[in-house]
Each structure stands twice: as structure tokens, then as C-alpha cells.
Amino acid sequence: MMSSGPLLWLLIVGFISSVAPLNPDDPNVCSHWESYAVTVQESYAHPFDQVYYTRCTDILNWFKCTRHRISYKTAYRRGVRTMYRRRSQCCPGFYESGNLCVPLCTEECVHGRCVSPETCQCEPGWGALDCSSGCENDFWGPHCSNKCQCRNGAKCNPITGACVCTDGFQGWRCEEPCNTGLFGKDCLLECQCLNGATCHHQTGECVCAPGYTGAFCEEPCPPGKHGPQCEQRCPCQNGGTCHHVTGECSCPAGWVGPVCASAVSVRIVRDQLLAGVHVPERRPVRPHQRAVPVHRRLHRGEVPGRVSRGHLRAPVRPQV
């Protein structure tokens, strides 16, 4: 069984705490004069009939006459006296809690505390008079009083104001795109693009360099196409092929010019002969053979295209 000593001590301490006076130096404590009645014992002059005797001519009373007079004596009685004293109490808008005056808020401060009469101080990330509403997207902090500084569609943390970047952006305010070769959330994904291509900092989609195509820019432009996105048509003629990047024509034997539109003339060949240039030569072929250009030095007086003994021919498999 618990001893009554500690329990009695707790009761005494609780009683002393409950009746502790308010601190008059507290700015939330107000004072005023009040009257009160006290019972006192007061003295007063109480009248009574005092009998005394005097000498007189009354022979029957032996010359002694009785006389009366009102006299007073000090008596005591209980009375009520009005007294005045200075009383401390909580100022308007405050209520007494223990020996303190704390502010009163009619509406509960849901996510905050009452700091002055009818005034809530909200926790970071909460607003409204009673701190019951979360901050809107563009604001943060206590009472949502700070405006977010985030960019590129980023949202800020309603408590700290830190920016939460959208995919493809980085930086304190999400003002910078991902570094080259990276994309996506927090710029943690690596691009898979090839052949000098770059990838979109948000989606990772490859942006091919001129002359390449495919999901990862892994293929050159198809024949007849070149340039950015392989959208330009090759201008080469007479069987010429173009470079998939620059579009520069590579002409077949017998054709020259930027787009392979000019045939090689005898005069040109003779000029080349005089300069000692190797000239490709076409030769007549049979149906089952194809001509193979033979680069050799022409002899003076020899005409290109004339079939000479010993010229090479490559057999061709007949097409079915």
C-alpha cells in the first residue's frame, strides 16, 4: 500500500501551484482596484441609565434623593467594513493558466499555436487563419508567406522551399537542363545515342547528327537521302551516289561534275593523257559478262574505249 506521505506532499504542491499569484510584471497581466467587505470588532459608546443620589430636603428619604442620567460606556460589536485592494488578472484576450496569462484563440490552431489573442502562428507549410490549409504550389514557409523561386515547372517543398525539379532539369532553382549525355529525373539516366547524336534532356529521345537515322541514330541515311534527319534528296545523276552526311556525289566511271551530269569527252581524256593521268576505260562486254574499269596509262594515239587484246572481263552469273 502506498504511503500517504508522498501523496499528501503532491496535494500540497498542487494546491500551492494552483493559488500562486500572477506575476505583476507579466505584460499580459492587468490590475484594477476592487472593494471587499471585512468583519471587524469595533468599539462604540453604549448609553445606559445611571442612577445617582443627591442631598435634598426629603425628610422621608433621609434627605437623600434619587436621580437618573444617561451615561455612556465603551462597548464592542461586530461590524462590516469596506476595504479596497489592487487585484491582478489576465488582460482581455488572455486567460489564466496556472500563474501565467496565455493568449486565447477562439478557433483552434490546427497546425500551429496561439501567440496572441485570435492570432495563430502556423507551422511551415500551412496557412489560413487557423493554420488548417496547406500552401499553394507557388508559396512555402510559415503562413505560406514566401514565394517559390523554382523554374521550368518545378514545385517547391511547402516547408523548406527547396525546389523539386521536373524531369530533365537541375540546379538550386531547376534553372539548368541536364548535362550533356544525361537526362530524366534528377538527371541520373545516361543517353544511348550514337554517332555524335545528342539526346533530349527530358525524354532521352535522340537528336541525330546530319546523315544518321534510327531510334539511337545507329544507321546512316538510306540510299538517295542525306543531311539533317535524312530529309534531303541526293542530287546525283547517272548512277552517282552521295555521301550520307554532306550529300557530295561520288560519280561512276565516265561521268564527272558536282552531280555526275557530264560525260567524259575524248578531249578531256587526251588532256589527261598528256598530263599522265590514269583514265578509267569502259569496254564492250558480252551478255554474260560485266565490264570492269581498268585504270592504265593510255599510249599516245590510243583512243579510250577501244577493246584491246588482254582486257579483263569478269564473268557474271546469269540472272534468273
C-alpha positions as CSV (number, residue, x, y, z in Angstrom):
1,M,0.0,0.0,0.0
2,M,1.3,3.4,-1.0
3,S,2.4,5.6,1.9
4,S,0.2,8.7,2.5
5,G,3.2,10.9,2.9
6,P,4.2,11.4,-0.8
7,L,0.5,11.7,-1.8
8,L,0.0,14.4,0.8
9,W,3.1,16.3,-0.4
10,L,1.8,16.2,-4.0
11,L,-1.5,17.6,-2.9
12,I,0.2,20.4,-1.1
13,V,2.4,21.2,-4.0
14,G,-0.6,21.2,-6.4
15,F,-2.6,23.5,-4.1
16,I,0.3,25.9,-3.8
17,S,0.7,25.9,-7.6
18,S,-3.0,26.5,-8.1
19,V,-3.1,29.5,-5.9
20,A,0.2,31.0,-6.9
21,P,-0.4,34.7,-7.7
22,L,0.1,36.1,-11.2
23,N,3.3,37.9,-11.9
24,P,2.5,41.6,-12.0
25,D,5.5,42.2,-14.3
26,D,3.9,40.0,-16.9
27,P,2.8,42.2,-19.8
28,N,-0.3,40.2,-20.2
29,V,-1.3,40.8,-16.6
30,C,-3.6,43.8,-15.9
31,S,-4.6,45.2,-12.5
32,H,-7.5,47.1,-11.0
33,W,-8.9,48.3,-7.7
34,E,-11.7,46.3,-6.1
35,S,-13.7,46.7,-3.0
36,Y,-14.3,43.9,-0.4
37,A,-16.0,43.6,2.9
38,V,-14.4,42.5,6.1
39,T,-15.9,41.8,9.5
40,V,-14.3,43.7,12.3
41,Q,-14.9,44.2,16.1
42,E,-15.5,47.9,16.7
43,S,-16.0,49.9,19.8
44,Y,-18.8,52.4,20.4
45,A,-20.3,54.4,23.2
46,H,-23.1,52.4,24.7
47,P,-25.8,54.6,26.6
48,F,-27.2,53.4,29.9
49,D,-29.3,54.8,32.7
50,Q,-27.1,55.8,35.5
51,V,-28.7,56.2,39.0
52,Y,-27.1,58.5,41.4
53,Y,-28.2,60.3,44.7
54,T,-28.1,63.8,45.8
55,R,-28.8,65.6,49.0
56,C,-32.2,67.1,49.3
57,T,-34.9,68.2,51.7
58,D,-36.8,65.0,51.6
59,I,-37.0,64.1,55.3
60,L,-38.6,60.7,54.5
61,N,-35.6,59.5,52.5
62,W,-33.2,60.9,54.9
63,F,-32.6,64.0,52.9
64,K,-31.4,61.7,50.0
65,C,-33.0,62.0,46.6
66,T,-32.6,59.5,43.7
67,R,-31.6,61.0,40.3
68,H,-31.2,59.5,36.8
69,R,-28.9,60.4,33.9
70,I,-27.8,59.0,30.6
71,S,-24.2,57.9,30.7
72,Y,-22.1,56.1,28.1
73,K,-19.7,53.3,28.3
74,T,-17.4,51.6,25.8
75,A,-18.9,48.5,24.2
76,Y,-17.9,46.3,21.3
77,R,-19.8,44.9,18.4
78,R,-19.2,43.2,15.1
79,G,-19.3,45.4,12.0
80,V,-18.6,45.2,8.3
81,R,-16.0,47.5,6.8
82,T,-15.5,48.1,3.1
83,M,-11.9,47.8,2.1
84,Y,-10.0,48.3,-1.2
85,R,-7.2,46.4,-2.8
86,R,-5.4,46.1,-6.1
87,R,-6.2,42.9,-7.9
88,S,-4.2,41.3,-10.8
89,Q,-6.0,39.5,-13.5
90,C,-5.3,38.5,-17.1
91,C,-5.8,41.2,-19.7
92,P,-8.7,40.9,-22.2
93,G,-7.9,38.2,-24.8
94,F,-5.9,36.2,-22.3
95,Y,-6.9,33.5,-19.8
96,E,-5.2,32.3,-16.6
97,S,-3.4,29.0,-16.8
98,G,-1.5,28.3,-13.5
99,N,0.2,31.5,-12.7
100,L,0.5,32.6,-16.4
101,C,-1.7,34.5,-18.7
102,V,-1.8,32.8,-22.1
103,P,-3.5,34.1,-25.3
104,L,-6.9,32.9,-26.3
105,C,-7.8,31.8,-29.8
106,T,-11.5,31.0,-30.4
107,E,-10.6,28.8,-33.3
108,E,-8.1,26.0,-32.7
109,C,-4.7,26.5,-34.4
110,V,-4.7,23.2,-36.3
111,H,-1.1,23.2,-37.4
112,G,0.3,26.0,-35.3
113,R,0.0,27.7,-31.9
114,C,-1.9,30.7,-30.5
115,V,0.6,33.5,-30.0
116,S,-1.7,36.4,-29.3
117,P,-5.5,36.9,-29.0
118,E,-7.2,35.3,-32.0
119,T,-3.8,35.0,-33.8
120,C,-2.3,31.7,-34.8
121,Q,1.4,31.2,-35.8
122,C,1.3,28.5,-38.4
123,E,3.9,25.8,-38.8
124,P,6.0,25.9,-42.1
125,G,3.9,24.7,-45.0
126,W,0.5,25.7,-43.5
127,G,-1.7,28.8,-43.8
128,A,-5.1,30.3,-43.2
129,L,-6.3,31.9,-40.0
130,D,-6.5,28.6,-38.2
131,C,-3.5,27.0,-40.0
132,S,-5.7,24.4,-41.5
133,S,-4.8,24.8,-45.2
134,G,-1.6,23.7,-46.9
135,C,0.4,26.1,-49.0
136,E,-0.4,26.5,-52.7
137,N,2.2,25.5,-55.3
138,D,3.9,28.8,-55.5
139,F,4.3,29.5,-51.8
140,W,6.0,28.0,-48.8
141,G,7.0,28.6,-45.1
142,P,5.0,29.8,-42.1
143,H,1.7,31.2,-43.2
144,C,2.8,30.4,-46.8
145,S,4.3,33.9,-46.9
146,N,7.4,33.0,-49.0
147,K,7.1,32.8,-52.8
148,C,8.8,29.9,-54.5
149,Q,11.8,30.7,-56.8
150,C,11.6,27.4,-58.8
151,R,11.7,27.5,-62.6
152,N,10.8,25.2,-65.5
153,G,7.6,23.9,-64.0
154,A,9.3,22.8,-60.7
155,K,7.4,22.8,-57.4
156,C,8.9,23.8,-54.1
157,N,8.7,22.0,-50.8
158,P,6.0,23.8,-48.7
159,I,8.1,23.5,-45.6
160,T,11.7,24.2,-46.7
161,G,11.1,25.9,-50.0
162,A,13.6,23.5,-51.8
163,C,12.8,23.0,-55.5
164,V,11.6,19.6,-56.7
165,C,12.8,19.7,-60.3
166,T,10.8,18.2,-63.2
167,D,12.5,15.6,-65.4
168,G,15.4,17.0,-67.3
169,F,16.4,19.9,-65.1
170,Q,18.8,20.5,-62.3
171,G,20.2,23.3,-60.1
172,W,19.0,25.1,-56.9
173,R,16.1,26.7,-58.8
174,C,15.9,24.0,-61.5
175,E,17.2,26.6,-64.0
176,E,19.7,24.3,-65.8
177,P,19.0,21.4,-68.2
178,C,20.8,18.1,-67.6
179,N,24.5,17.9,-68.5
180,T,25.3,16.6,-72.0
181,G,24.8,12.8,-72.0
182,L,22.3,12.7,-69.2
183,F,18.5,13.0,-69.0
184,G,15.4,12.3,-66.9
185,K,14.6,12.6,-63.3
186,D,17.4,14.2,-61.3
187,C,19.5,13.8,-64.5
188,L,20.6,10.3,-63.5
189,L,19.8,8.5,-66.8
190,E,22.5,8.1,-69.4
191,C,21.8,8.8,-73.1
192,Q,22.1,5.8,-75.5
193,C,22.5,7.8,-78.7
194,L,25.3,7.0,-81.2
195,N,27.3,8.7,-84.0
196,G,27.6,12.1,-82.3
197,A,23.9,12.4,-81.6
198,T,22.5,14.3,-78.6
199,C,19.5,13.3,-76.5
200,H,16.6,15.4,-75.2
201,H,17.3,16.3,-71.6
202,Q,13.8,15.4,-70.5
203,T,12.7,12.4,-72.6
204,G,16.1,10.9,-73.7
205,E,15.0,10.9,-77.3
206,C,17.9,11.0,-79.6
207,V,18.5,14.0,-81.9
208,C,20.6,12.6,-84.7
209,A,23.6,14.3,-86.3
210,P,23.2,15.0,-90.0
211,G,23.5,11.8,-92.0
212,Y,22.1,9.4,-89.4
213,T,18.8,7.9,-88.5
214,G,17.2,5.3,-86.2
215,A,16.0,5.3,-82.6
216,F,19.6,5.6,-81.4
217,C,21.0,7.2,-84.6
218,E,22.8,3.9,-85.3
219,E,22.1,3.8,-89.1
220,P,23.3,6.1,-91.9
221,C,20.7,7.7,-94.2
222,P,19.2,5.3,-96.7
223,P,20.4,5.5,-100.3
224,G,19.3,8.6,-102.0
225,K,19.0,10.6,-98.8
226,H,21.4,12.8,-96.8
227,G,21.7,15.6,-94.3
228,P,19.8,16.5,-91.1
229,Q,17.1,13.9,-90.4
230,C,17.9,12.4,-93.8
231,E,15.3,14.7,-95.3
232,Q,17.4,16.0,-98.2
233,R,17.3,14.1,-101.5
234,C,20.6,13.3,-103.2
235,P,21.1,15.3,-106.5
236,C,23.5,12.8,-108.1
237,Q,22.7,11.6,-111.6
238,N,23.7,8.8,-113.9
239,G,24.1,6.3,-111.1
240,G,26.1,8.5,-108.8
241,T,25.9,8.1,-105.1
242,C,26.0,10.8,-102.4
243,H,27.7,10.9,-99.0
244,H,25.0,10.4,-96.3
245,V,26.3,13.4,-94.3
246,T,27.5,16.0,-96.8
247,G,25.5,14.9,-99.9
248,E,28.7,15.1,-102.0
249,C,28.3,13.0,-105.2
250,S,30.6,10.1,-106.0
251,C,30.4,9.6,-109.8
252,P,30.7,6.3,-111.7
253,A,33.3,5.8,-114.4
254,G,32.6,8.0,-117.4
255,W,30.8,10.8,-115.5
256,V,32.1,13.9,-113.8
257,G,30.7,17.1,-112.3
258,P,29.1,18.1,-109.0
259,V,26.1,15.9,-109.7
260,C,27.7,13.5,-112.2
261,A,25.9,15.1,-115.1
262,S,28.8,15.5,-117.5
263,A,30.2,12.6,-119.6
264,V,33.9,12.2,-120.0
265,S,34.9,13.5,-123.5
266,V,37.8,12.4,-125.8
267,R,39.3,15.9,-125.4
268,I,39.3,15.6,-121.6
269,V,40.9,12.1,-121.9
270,R,43.6,13.4,-124.2
271,D,44.3,16.3,-121.8
272,Q,44.5,13.7,-119.1
273,L,46.7,11.6,-121.3
274,L,49.1,14.5,-121.9
275,A,49.1,15.0,-118.1
276,G,49.9,11.3,-117.5
277,V,46.6,10.6,-115.6
278,H,45.1,7.1,-115.3
279,V,41.8,7.1,-117.1
280,P,39.1,4.5,-116.4
281,E,38.1,2.7,-119.6
282,R,34.7,1.0,-120.4
283,R,34.9,-1.9,-122.8
284,P,32.1,-3.8,-124.7
285,V,31.0,-6.9,-122.9
286,R,29.1,-10.0,-123.8
287,P,25.7,-10.6,-122.3
288,H,27.0,-12.9,-119.6
289,Q,29.8,-10.5,-118.6
290,R,30.1,-7.1,-117.0
291,A,32.8,-4.6,-117.7
292,V,35.4,-3.9,-115.1
293,P,37.1,-0.5,-115.4
294,V,40.8,-0.9,-115.9
295,H,42.9,2.0,-114.8
296,R,46.0,2.2,-117.0
297,R,48.1,4.7,-118.7
298,L,47.0,5.4,-122.3
299,H,49.6,5.3,-125.0
300,R,50.0,8.2,-127.4
301,G,47.5,7.8,-130.3
302,E,45.3,5.3,-128.5
303,V,41.6,6.1,-128.2
304,P,39.8,5.3,-124.9
305,G,37.1,2.6,-125.2
306,R,38.8,0.6,-127.9
307,V,38.9,-3.1,-127.0
308,S,42.4,-4.4,-126.9
309,R,43.6,-7.9,-126.5
310,G,44.2,-9.0,-123.0
311,H,41.5,-6.7,-121.5
312,L,39.9,-8.2,-118.3
313,R,36.3,-9.3,-118.2
314,A,34.6,-10.6,-115.1
315,P,32.1,-13.4,-115.7
316,V,28.7,-12.6,-114.4
317,R,26.2,-15.2,-113.1
318,P,23.1,-15.0,-115.4
319,Q,20.1,-13.6,-113.6
320,V,17.1,-15.9,-113.4
